[in-house]
Amino acid sequence: MNMTMGDRLRELRLSKNMSQEEVSRNIGITRSAYSHYEINNRQPVYETLMKLAAFFEVSLDYMIGGDQNQNDNLLSSETLDLIHKLNRMEPDKRKKSIDKMMDLLKQTESAG
């Protein structure tokens, strides 16, 4: 049986031992709105969905009901923050930043 987004939100929230109030405060929505997401009365807008995925450190695919294993989609908050910052950069600066990171990773791999 496929889990709904509400089921996943509830499961993720409980796995962090958090109340609906705590989650909603952390992502900047009302507890009432979050409650509606968990009981599948409403669907979050894209921006809220992104905040929820980042907060729970899961992929958007997992949030909306993808069948992939949650652990396969786990991204740290630092990784998500980096992705958001890169996406906001001008294309030429983004390319230069990515090139520098790739060079650093290659150096790390060859040194290890």
N, CA, C and O atoms as CSV, one atom per row, in Angstrom:
chain,resi,resn,atom,element,x,y,z
A,1,MET,N,N,0.838,-1.188,0.000
A,1,MET,CA,C,0.000,0.000,0.000
A,1,MET,C,C,0.881,1.249,0.000
A,1,MET,O,O,1.797,1.370,0.814
A,2,ASN,N,N,0.602,2.163,-0.906
A,2,ASN,CA,C,1.365,3.411,-0.973
A,2,ASN,C,C,0.923,4.358,0.133
A,2,ASN,O,O,-0.262,4.499,0.434
A,3,MET,N,N,1.914,4.993,0.717
A,3,MET,CA,C,1.620,5.984,1.754
A,3,MET,C,C,1.276,7.306,1.088
A,3,MET,O,O,1.852,7.665,0.060
A,4,THR,N,N,0.340,8.021,1.678
A,4,THR,CA,C,0.017,9.362,1.190
A,4,THR,C,C,1.068,10.340,1.715
A,4,THR,O,O,1.865,10.000,2.590
A,5,MET,N,N,1.059,11.542,1.177
A,5,MET,CA,C,1.980,12.560,1.667
A,5,MET,C,C,1.685,12.848,3.136
A,5,MET,O,O,2.611,13.040,3.924
A,6,GLY,N,N,0.429,12.880,3.506
A,6,GLY,CA,C,0.065,13.101,4.899
A,6,GLY,C,C,0.633,12.026,5.813
A,6,GLY,O,O,1.140,12.323,6.895
A,7,ASP,N,N,0.544,10.764,5.367
A,7,ASP,CA,C,1.114,9.658,6.145
A,7,ASP,C,C,2.618,9.850,6.332
A,7,ASP,O,O,3.151,9.648,7.423
A,8,ARG,N,N,3.280,10.236,5.268
A,8,ARG,CA,C,4.730,10.430,5.338
A,8,ARG,C,C,5.090,11.595,6.248
A,8,ARG,O,O,6.033,11.508,7.034
A,9,LEU,N,N,4.338,12.682,6.140
A,9,LEU,CA,C,4.598,13.829,7.017
A,9,LEU,C,C,4.452,13.431,8.489
A,9,LEU,O,O,5.282,13.783,9.328
A,10,ARG,N,N,3.398,12.703,8.777
A,10,ARG,CA,C,3.168,12.268,10.158
A,10,ARG,C,C,4.298,11.358,10.621
A,10,ARG,O,O,4.819,11.519,11.724
A,11,GLU,N,N,4.676,10.401,9.774
A,11,GLU,CA,C,5.752,9.469,10.115
A,11,GLU,C,C,7.075,10.218,10.351
A,11,GLU,O,O,7.788,9.937,11.314
A,12,LEU,N,N,7.387,11.150,9.482
A,12,LEU,CA,C,8.622,11.925,9.624
A,12,LEU,C,C,8.604,12.776,10.888
A,12,LEU,O,O,9.604,12.870,11.600
A,13,ARG,N,N,7.462,13.390,11.156
A,13,ARG,CA,C,7.344,14.234,12.346
A,13,ARG,C,C,7.506,13.395,13.617
A,13,ARG,O,O,8.219,13.782,14.543
A,14,LEU,N,N,6.841,12.253,13.646
A,14,LEU,CA,C,6.929,11.398,14.833
A,14,LEU,C,C,8.332,10.826,15.014
A,14,LEU,O,O,8.783,10.615,16.139
A,15,SER,N,N,9.020,10.576,13.895
A,15,SER,CA,C,10.386,10.044,13.997
A,15,SER,C,C,11.332,11.057,14.640
A,15,SER,O,O,12.377,10.689,15.177
A,16,LYS,N,N,10.952,12.342,14.579
A,16,LYS,CA,C,11.748,13.401,15.224
A,16,LYS,C,C,11.185,13.762,16.600
A,16,LYS,O,O,11.671,14.679,17.262
A,17,ASN,N,N,10.145,13.019,17.021
A,17,ASN,CA,C,9.485,13.294,18.309
A,17,ASN,C,C,9.076,14.757,18.432
A,17,ASN,O,O,9.335,15.407,19.444
A,18,MET,N,N,8.435,15.258,17.385
A,18,MET,CA,C,8.026,16.659,17.361
A,18,MET,C,C,6.506,16.763,17.288
A,18,MET,O,O,5.823,15.865,16.796
A,19,SER,N,N,6.002,17.878,17.789
A,19,SER,CA,C,4.577,18.166,17.668
A,19,SER,C,C,4.322,18.860,16.332
A,19,SER,O,O,5.252,19.344,15.687
A,20,GLN,N,N,3.066,18.903,15.928
A,20,GLN,CA,C,2.705,19.650,14.721
A,20,GLN,C,C,3.071,21.122,14.892
A,20,GLN,O,O,3.509,21.773,13.943
A,21,GLU,N,N,2.894,21.632,16.082
A,21,GLU,CA,C,3.227,23.032,16.365
A,21,GLU,C,C,4.716,23.293,16.137
A,21,GLU,O,O,5.082,24.310,15.548
A,22,GLU,N,N,5.571,22.387,16.596
A,22,GLU,CA,C,7.017,22.568,16.435
A,22,GLU,C,C,7.417,22.552,14.961
A,22,GLU,O,O,8.210,23.385,14.522
A,23,VAL,N,N,6.871,21.610,14.202
A,23,VAL,CA,C,7.190,21.532,12.773
A,23,VAL,C,C,6.711,22.785,12.064
A,23,VAL,O,O,7.459,23.398,11.302
A,24,SER,N,N,5.473,23.166,12.311
A,24,SER,CA,C,4.915,24.326,11.606
A,24,SER,C,C,5.693,25.600,11.931
A,24,SER,O,O,5.914,26.432,11.051
A,25,ARG,N,N,6.105,25.755,13.178
A,25,ARG,CA,C,6.883,26.937,13.571
A,25,ARG,C,C,8.236,26.946,12.846
A,25,ARG,O,O,8.708,28.001,12.422
A,26,ASN,N,N,8.859,25.768,12.705
A,26,ASN,CA,C,10.164,25.669,12.048
A,26,ASN,C,C,10.123,25.995,10.566
A,26,ASN,O,O,11.107,26.490,10.016
A,27,ILE,N,N,8.997,25.725,9.906
A,27,ILE,CA,C,8.933,26.004,8.470
A,27,ILE,C,C,8.119,27.250,8.138
A,27,ILE,O,O,7.996,27.623,6.971
A,28,GLY,N,N,7.558,27.898,9.171
A,28,GLY,CA,C,6.889,29.176,8.956
A,28,GLY,C,C,5.462,29.118,8.449
A,28,GLY,O,O,5.038,29.966,7.663
A,29,ILE,N,N,4.714,28.105,8.904
A,29,ILE,CA,C,3.289,28.023,8.564
A,29,ILE,C,C,2.498,27.850,9.862
A,29,ILE,O,O,3.083,27.664,10.929
A,30,THR,N,N,1.173,27.910,9.769
A,30,THR,CA,C,0.360,27.715,10.964
A,30,THR,C,C,0.242,26.227,11.279
A,30,THR,O,O,0.387,25.377,10.401
A,31,ARG,N,N,-0.024,25.933,12.549
A,31,ARG,CA,C,-0.218,24.545,12.936
A,31,ARG,C,C,-1.440,23.977,12.224
A,31,ARG,O,O,-1.455,22.809,11.834
A,32,SER,N,N,-2.453,24.800,12.061
A,32,SER,CA,C,-3.668,24.372,11.382
A,32,SER,C,C,-3.375,23.933,9.938
A,32,SER,O,O,-3.855,22.894,9.484
A,33,ALA,N,N,-2.582,24.739,9.232
A,33,ALA,CA,C,-2.227,24.383,7.850
A,33,ALA,C,C,-1.478,23.060,7.828
A,33,ALA,O,O,-1.777,22.182,7.018
A,34,TYR,N,N,-0.494,22.918,8.727
A,34,TYR,CA,C,0.277,21.672,8.762
A,34,TYR,C,C,-0.622,20.476,9.074
A,34,TYR,O,O,-0.479,19.408,8.478
A,35,SER,N,N,-1.538,20.666,10.003
A,35,SER,CA,C,-2.474,19.596,10.364
A,35,SER,C,C,-3.268,19.134,9.143
A,35,SER,O,O,-3.478,17.937,8.948
A,36,HIS,N,N,-3.703,20.086,8.329
A,36,HIS,CA,C,-4.455,19.737,7.116
A,36,HIS,C,C,-3.596,18.921,6.141
A,36,HIS,O,O,-4.118,18.052,5.442
A,37,TYR,N,N,-2.303,19.188,6.090
A,37,TYR,CA,C,-1.418,18.400,5.227
A,37,TYR,C,C,-1.339,16.960,5.715
A,37,TYR,O,O,-1.394,16.021,4.920
A,38,GLU,N,N,-1.209,16.794,7.029
A,38,GLU,CA,C,-1.077,15.445,7.591
A,38,GLU,C,C,-2.339,14.611,7.398
A,38,GLU,O,O,-2.255,13.397,7.216
A,39,ILE,N,N,-3.506,15.250,7.435
A,39,ILE,CA,C,-4.741,14.480,7.263
A,39,ILE,C,C,-5.242,14.503,5.815
A,39,ILE,O,O,-6.362,14.082,5.525
A,40,ASN,N,N,-4.403,14.995,4.927
A,40,ASN,CA,C,-4.681,14.994,3.480
A,40,ASN,C,C,-5.902,15.816,3.088
A,40,ASN,O,O,-6.568,15.511,2.099
A,41,ASN,N,N,-6.197,16.862,3.864
A,41,ASN,CA,C,-7.283,17.782,3.490
A,41,ASN,C,C,-6.798,18.845,2.523
A,41,ASN,O,O,-7.580,19.404,1.754
A,42,ARG,N,N,-5.487,19.123,2.566
A,42,ARG,CA,C,-4.885,20.135,1.695
A,42,ARG,C,C,-3.520,19.653,1.247
A,42,ARG,O,O,-2.899,18.806,1.889
A,43,GLN,N,N,-3.062,20.210,0.128
A,43,GLN,CA,C,-1.716,19.947,-0.372
A,43,GLN,C,C,-0.900,21.231,-0.234
A,43,GLN,O,O,-1.388,22.317,-0.549
A,44,PRO,N,N,0.344,21.108,0.237
A,44,PRO,CA,C,1.160,22.323,0.371
A,44,PRO,C,C,1.545,22.897,-0.987
A,44,PRO,O,O,1.682,22.168,-1.970
A,45,VAL,N,N,1.717,24.218,-1.023
A,45,VAL,CA,C,2.241,24.856,-2.226
A,45,VAL,C,C,3.702,24.431,-2.375
A,45,VAL,O,O,4.305,23.923,-1.430
A,46,TYR,N,N,4.261,24.638,-3.550
A,46,TYR,CA,C,5.617,24.171,-3.860
A,46,TYR,C,C,6.650,24.680,-2.851
A,46,TYR,O,O,7.492,23.912,-2.384
A,47,GLU,N,N,6.589,25.963,-2.516
A,47,GLU,CA,C,7.569,26.539,-1.585
A,47,GLU,C,C,7.514,25.838,-0.227
A,47,GLU,O,O,8.552,25.546,0.368
A,48,THR,N,N,6.306,25.571,0.258
A,48,THR,CA,C,6.148,24.884,1.544
A,48,THR,C,C,6.618,23.441,1.433
A,48,THR,O,O,7.236,22.910,2.356
A,49,LEU,N,N,6.326,22.814,0.310
A,49,LEU,CA,C,6.784,21.443,0.084
A,49,LEU,C,C,8.310,21.367,0.123
A,49,LEU,O,O,8.874,20.433,0.694
A,50,MET,N,N,8.971,22.343,-0.481
A,50,MET,CA,C,10.442,22.404,-0.449
A,50,MET,C,C,10.943,22.564,0.991
A,50,MET,O,O,11.906,21.912,1.397
A,51,LYS,N,N,10.287,23.431,1.751
A,51,LYS,CA,C,10.687,23.644,3.153
A,51,LYS,C,C,10.502,22.372,3.969
A,51,LYS,O,O,11.345,22.039,4.802
A,52,LEU,N,N,9.411,21.666,3.734
A,52,LEU,CA,C,9.161,20.417,4.461
A,52,LEU,C,C,10.208,19.369,4.123
A,52,LEU,O,O,10.729,18.699,5.015
A,53,ALA,N,N,10.522,19.224,2.834
A,53,ALA,CA,C,11.532,18.241,2.421
A,53,ALA,C,C,12.887,18.579,3.027
A,53,ALA,O,O,13.599,17.693,3.501
A,54,ALA,N,N,13.242,19.858,3.013
A,54,ALA,CA,C,14.520,20.268,3.594
A,54,ALA,C,C,14.521,20.045,5.102
A,54,ALA,O,O,15.505,19.555,5.656
A,55,PHE,N,N,13.431,20.398,5.765
A,55,PHE,CA,C,13.354,20.249,7.215
A,55,PHE,C,C,13.498,18.784,7.626
A,55,PHE,O,O,14.213,18.465,8.575
A,56,PHE,N,N,12.812,17.898,6.901
A,56,PHE,CA,C,12.852,16.475,7.231
A,56,PHE,C,C,14.020,15.741,6.553
A,56,PHE,O,O,14.221,14.546,6.766
A,57,GLU,N,N,14.787,16.481,5.731
A,57,GLU,CA,C,15.962,15.937,5.038
A,57,GLU,C,C,15.621,14.728,4.172
A,57,GLU,O,O,16.272,13.685,4.238
A,58,VAL,N,N,14.578,14.901,3.359
A,58,VAL,CA,C,14.174,13.883,2.391
A,58,VAL,C,C,13.985,14.549,1.035
A,58,VAL,O,O,13.916,15.775,0.943
A,59,SER,N,N,13.903,13.752,-0.001
A,59,SER,CA,C,13.708,14.303,-1.340
A,59,SER,C,C,12.249,14.703,-1.555
A,59,SER,O,O,11.352,14.255,-0.841
A,60,LEU,N,N,12.038,15.552,-2.551
A,60,LEU,CA,C,10.667,15.900,-2.935
A,60,LEU,C,C,9.934,14.651,-3.419
A,60,LEU,O,O,8.744,14.481,-3.155
A,61,ASP,N,N,10.642,13.791,-4.122
A,61,ASP,CA,C,10.045,12.550,-4.610
A,61,ASP,C,C,9.481,11.738,-3.454
A,61,ASP,O,O,8.357,11.239,-3.523
A,62,TYR,N,N,10.260,11.609,-2.402
A,62,TYR,CA,C,9.778,10.866,-1.235
A,62,TYR,C,C,8.570,11.557,-0.618
A,62,TYR,O,O,7.604,10.894,-0.239
A,63,MET,N,N,8.613,12.886,-0.513
A,63,MET,CA,C,7.518,13.636,0.108
A,63,MET,C,C,6.196,13.420,-0.623
A,63,MET,O,O,5.147,13.297,0.010
A,64,ILE,N,N,6.245,13.373,-1.941
A,64,ILE,CA,C,4.988,13.282,-2.685
A,64,ILE,C,C,4.571,11.850,-2.986
A,64,ILE,O,O,3.635,11.616,-3.751
A,65,GLY,N,N,5.268,10.897,-2.384
A,65,GLY,CA,C,4.801,9.522,-2.488
A,65,GLY,C,C,5.615,8.612,-3.362
A,65,GLY,O,O,5.156,7.524,-3.709
A,66,GLY,N,N,6.823,9.025,-3.736
A,66,GLY,CA,C,7.690,8.157,-4.524
A,66,GLY,C,C,7.968,6.856,-3.790
A,66,GLY,O,O,7.991,6.821,-2.560
A,67,ASP,N,N,8.178,5.799,-4.539
A,67,ASP,CA,C,8.382,4.482,-3.950
A,67,ASP,C,C,9.808,4.225,-3.514
A,67,ASP,O,O,10.090,3.194,-2.903
A,68,GLN,N,N,10.713,5.142,-3.816
A,68,GLN,CA,C,12.101,4.919,-3.447
A,68,GLN,C,C,12.251,4.926,-1.941
A,68,GLN,O,O,11.487,5.564,-1.217
A,69,ASN,N,N,13.249,4.205,-1.495
A,69,ASN,CA,C,13.573,4.148,-0.076
A,69,ASN,C,C,13.952,5.534,0.411
A,69,ASN,O,O,14.726,6.237,-0.238
A,70,GLN,N,N,13.410,5.926,1.549
A,70,GLN,CA,C,13.686,7.252,2.111
A,70,GLN,C,C,15.176,7.476,2.282
A,70,GLN,O,O,15.661,8.572,2.000
A,71,ASN,N,N,15.909,6.488,2.729
A,71,ASN,CA,C,17.339,6.657,2.986
A,71,ASN,C,C,18.133,6.882,1.700
A,71,ASN,O,O,19.210,7.479,1.740
A,72,ASP,N,N,17.622,6.417,0.569
A,72,ASP,CA,C,18.300,6.645,-0.708
A,72,ASP,C,C,18.218,8.115,-1.116
A,72,ASP,O,O,19.006,8.577,-1.941
A,73,ASN,N,N,17.275,8.839,-0.545
A,73,ASN,CA,C,17.028,10.219,-0.934
A,73,ASN,C,C,17.477,11.215,0.118
A,73,ASN,O,O,17.204,12.409,-0.003
A,74,LEU,N,N,18.158,10.743,1.144
A,74,LEU,CA,C,18.521,11.591,2.265
A,74,LEU,C,C,19.579,12.613,1.863
A,74,LEU,O,O,20.641,12.251,1.356
A,75,LEU,N,N,19.289,13.871,2.087
A,75,LEU,CA,C,20.227,14.952,1.843
A,75,LEU,C,C,20.366,15.744,3.133
A,75,LEU,O,O,19.375,16.026,3.807
A,76,SER,N,N,21.581,16.097,3.470
A,76,SER,CA,C,21.789,16.886,4.680
A,76,SER,C,C,21.269,18.297,4.467
A,76,SER,O,O,21.096,18.743,3.333
A,77,SER,N,N,21.022,18.995,5.568
A,77,SER,CA,C,20.554,20.381,5.453
A,77,SER,C,C,21.624,21.251,4.805
A,77,SER,O,O,21.305,22.206,4.098
A,78,GLU,N,N,22.912,20.919,5.047
A,78,GLU,CA,C,23.998,21.679,4.410
A,78,GLU,C,C,23.974,21.493,2.896
A,78,GLU,O,O,24.182,22.445,2.145
A,79,THR,N,N,23.719,20.256,2.450
A,79,THR,CA,C,23.657,19.977,1.013
A,79,THR,C,C,22.487,20.719,0.373
A,79,THR,O,O,22.632,21.320,-0.691
A,80,LEU,N,N,21.330,20.673,1.027
A,80,LEU,CA,C,20.167,21.379,0.494
A,80,LEU,C,C,20.403,22.879,0.453
A,80,LEU,O,O,20.008,23.544,-0.504
A,81,ASP,N,N,21.048,23.420,1.490
A,81,ASP,CA,C,21.362,24.845,1.526
A,81,ASP,C,C,22.303,25.209,0.380
A,81,ASP,O,O,22.119,26.232,-0.279
A,82,LEU,N,N,23.302,24.374,0.148
A,82,LEU,CA,C,24.242,24.610,-0.942
A,82,LEU,C,C,23.524,24.603,-2.295
A,82,LEU,O,O,23.786,25.455,-3.144
A,83,ILE,N,N,22.635,23.656,-2.488
A,83,ILE,CA,C,21.875,23.570,-3.742
A,83,ILE,C,C,21.043,24.834,-3.944
A,83,ILE,O,O,21.007,25.393,-5.040
A,84,HIS,N,N,20.376,25.281,-2.877
A,84,HIS,CA,C,19.558,26.497,-2.988
A,84,HIS,C,C,20.427,27.709,-3.335
A,84,HIS,O,O,20.047,28.534,-4.165
A,85,LYS,N,N,21.596,27.810,-2.694
A,85,LYS,CA,C,22.485,28.940,-2.979
A,85,LYS,C,C,22.996,28.886,-4.414
A,85,LYS,O,O,23.044,29.911,-5.093
A,86,LEU,N,N,23.372,27.711,-4.875
A,86,LEU,CA,C,23.837,27.571,-6.256
A,86,LEU,C,C,22.731,27.939,-7.244
A,86,LEU,O,O,22.994,28.591,-8.255
A,87,ASN,N,N,21.509,27.528,-6.959
A,87,ASN,CA,C,20.393,27.825,-7.854
A,87,ASN,C,C,20.081,29.311,-7.941
A,87,ASN,O,O,19.529,29.767,-8.942
A,88,ARG,N,N,20.426,30.072,-6.906
A,88,ARG,CA,C,20.164,31.508,-6.914
A,88,ARG,C,C,21.288,32.307,-7.578
A,88,ARG,O,O,21.129,33.503,-7.822
A,89,MET,N,N,22.412,31.667,-7.871
A,89,MET,CA,C,23.554,32.366,-8.480
A,89,MET,C,C,23.318,32.632,-9.961
A,89,MET,O,O,22.515,31.973,-10.620
A,90,GLU,N,N,24.051,33.626,-10.456
A,90,GLU,CA,C,24.061,33.862,-11.897
A,90,GLU,C,C,24.734,32.649,-12.539
A,90,GLU,O,O,25.630,32.054,-11.939
A,91,PRO,N,N,24.315,32.272,-13.755
A,91,PRO,CA,C,24.836,31.049,-14.382
A,91,PRO,C,C,26.362,30.958,-14.456
A,91,PRO,O,O,26.926,29.891,-14.210
A,92,ASP,N,N,27.033,32.057,-14.790
A,92,ASP,CA,C,28.492,31.979,-14.906
A,92,ASP,C,C,29.156,31.775,-13.545
A,92,ASP,O,O,30.131,31.030,-13.440
A,93,LYS,N,N,28.641,32.423,-12.510
A,93,LYS,CA,C,29.188,32.241,-11.159
A,93,LYS,C,C,28.897,30.828,-10.654
A,93,LYS,O,O,29.732,30.217,-9.987
A,94,ARG,N,N,27.702,30.314,-10.977
A,94,ARG,CA,C,27.343,28.955,-10.575
A,94,ARG,C,C,28.307,27.956,-11.199
A,94,ARG,O,O,28.790,27.051,-10.517
A,95,LYS,N,N,28.593,28.112,-12.493
A,95,LYS,CA,C,29.498,27.189,-13.176
A,95,LYS,C,C,30.892,27.237,-12.556
A,95,LYS,O,O,31.507,26.195,-12.327
A,96,LYS,N,N,31.395,28.449,-12.282
A,96,LYS,CA,C,32.719,28.584,-11.662
A,96,LYS,C,C,32.752,27.926,-10.281
A,96,LYS,O,O,33.720,27.251,-9.931
A,97,SER,N,N,31.695,28.126,-9.504
A,97,SER,CA,C,31.632,27.530,-8.163
A,97,SER,C,C,31.601,26.007,-8.243
A,97,SER,O,O,32.289,25.327,-7.482
A,98,ILE,N,N,30.819,25.484,-9.147
A,98,ILE,CA,C,30.735,24.027,-9.299
A,98,ILE,C,C,32.068,23.471,-9.772
A,98,ILE,O,O,32.512,22.427,-9.292
A,99,ASP,N,N,32.713,24.162,-10.712
A,99,ASP,CA,C,34.027,23.721,-11.187
A,99,ASP,C,C,35.036,23.667,-10.039
A,99,ASP,O,O,35.811,22.716,-9.939
A,100,LYS,N,N,35.030,24.686,-9.173
A,100,LYS,CA,C,35.946,24.706,-8.024
A,100,LYS,C,C,35.657,23.546,-7.075
A,100,LYS,O,O,36.578,22.886,-6.595
A,101,MET,N,N,34.376,23.302,-6.808
A,101,MET,CA,C,34.014,22.186,-5.926
A,101,MET,C,C,34.447,20.848,-6.521
A,101,MET,O,O,34.938,19.972,-5.809
A,102,MET,N,N,34.262,20.702,-7.818
A,102,MET,CA,C,34.665,19.449,-8.473
A,102,MET,C,C,36.181,19.258,-8.391
A,102,MET,O,O,36.657,18.144,-8.170
A,103,ASP,N,N,36.936,20.343,-8.570
A,103,ASP,CA,C,38.401,20.268,-8.431
A,103,ASP,C,C,38.790,19.838,-7.015
A,103,ASP,O,O,39.668,18.992,-6.842
A,104,LEU,N,N,38.146,20.413,-6.014
A,104,LEU,CA,C,38.422,20.043,-4.629
A,104,LEU,C,C,38.103,18.570,-4.367
A,104,LEU,O,O,38.856,17.868,-3.693
A,105,LEU,N,N,36.973,18.119,-4.913
A,105,LEU,CA,C,36.606,16.714,-4.736
A,105,LEU,C,C,37.599,15.779,-5.396
A,105,LEU,O,O,37.928,14.729,-4.844
A,106,LYS,N,N,38.076,16.151,-6.567
A,106,LYS,CA,C,39.069,15.321,-7.259
A,106,LYS,C,C,40.359,15.252,-6.450
A,106,LYS,O,O,40.979,14.193,-6.343
A,107,GLN,N,N,40.761,16.395,-5.876
A,107,GLN,CA,C,41.990,16.423,-5.050
A,107,GLN,C,C,41.813,15.533,-3.815
A,107,GLN,O,O,42.728,14.805,-3.433
A,108,THR,N,N,40.659,15.597,-3.212
A,108,THR,CA,C,40.363,14.790,-2.025
A,108,THR,C,C,40.392,13.304,-2.366
A,108,THR,O,O,40.948,12.500,-1.618
A,109,GLU,N,N,39.790,12.942,-3.503
A,109,GLU,CA,C,39.758,11.541,-3.924
A,109,GLU,C,C,41.166,11.015,-4.226
A,109,GLU,O,O,41.507,9.892,-3.855
A,110,SER,N,N,41.967,11.824,-4.893
A,110,SER,CA,C,43.319,11.365,-5.260
A,110,SER,C,C,44.236,11.317,-4.036
A,110,SER,O,O,45.186,10.535,-4.008
A,111,ALA,N,N,43.964,12.134,-3.041
A,111,ALA,CA,C,44.797,12.131,-1.818
A,111,ALA,C,C,44.426,10.991,-0.897
A,111,ALA,O,O,45.242,10.551,-0.088
A,112,GLY,N,N,43.186,10.502,-1.015
A,112,GLY,CA,C,42.682,9.469,-0.096
A,112,GLY,C,C,43.044,8.127,-0.553
A,112,GLY,O,O,42.702,7.140,0.099
